[in-house]
Amino acid sequence: MGLLKKAIIGLFLVSAAREIFIRLRRAGAFRITYNQRPGPCRTIAMNGSEDIVLLPDGKAIVSSGLRDVTDRYGFAFRPRLGKLYLLDLNEAAATAREIRLVESATFEPKNFVPHGLSHWIDSRTGNVIVQAVNHRIDGDRIEVFRMTPEDHYLVAEHVETIADSLLHSVNDVAAVGEKSFYFSIDHHFNAGALRHAEDVLGLPSGNVGFFNEKGTIAAPSVHYPNGVTLSPDGRYLYVASITLTSLLVYSRDPTSQSVTYRQVRNVQ
């Protein structure tokens, strides 16, 4: 074997070993962690859980039943019916109570595949507006529901289904109004080898968008953006990056809804 061929093979092996080490480190393989137990924990039975939002009165809404859609991603998992649950965390023995999803002309509960979740409170009525990512077979949508104190937040009236060309591979939403929100696009590609390549190479191919009548890109080139949320005062947008294992912080202009990158906080 020639010297050049040996050098090329050696360089390839070193590069491959480096990539494997980086992936393992990002996955936490070399990190020492300590269990934190603030108190006794117990399991609350439900149809799986994906996201949770807390209401000011101590109640929580959980999205449940996330599954990959075979026709889009090429994976077949046991189908589960998508649901929303209500937890009253004021109760010592809180249980999950299923929220009734009201069908509409554009929404059928049987086709609900929920992912990220957010809420906005109408200060005039006290109604809670819930926005949920829905991975439908024909594309991602944001479903908007209205929940009222009179129904004890146990009935979700469907208000609108929001579609936009930017709403693909959506992971989470952060509501700023009844029909306006930030959203994370965790991948550029919806399926196939190129989607997997984004993960393997750790490419900054995700985006954070903003929707208000139409979608725009608010923060481009983000490494696998996952959860998004706003600070209580609305001045900052927080984005969880899976690839960087970090929390990205953006300052937010509440008038223009534009965001500016401020800092990254590593999550250990």
Secondary structure, 3 states (H helix, E strand, C coil): CCHHHHHHHHHHHHHHHHHHHHHHHHCCCCCCCCCCCCCCCCCCCCCCCCEEEECCCCEEEEEECCCCCHHHHCCCCCCCCCEEEEEECCCCCCCCEECEEECECCECHHHCCEEEEEEEECCCCCCEEEEEEEEECCEEEEEEEEECHHHCCCEEEEEEEECCCCCCCEEEEEECCCCEEEEEECCCCCCCHHHHHHHHHCCCCEEEEEEECCEEEEEEEECCEEEEEECCCCCEEEEEECCCCEEEEEEECCCCCCEEEEEEEECC
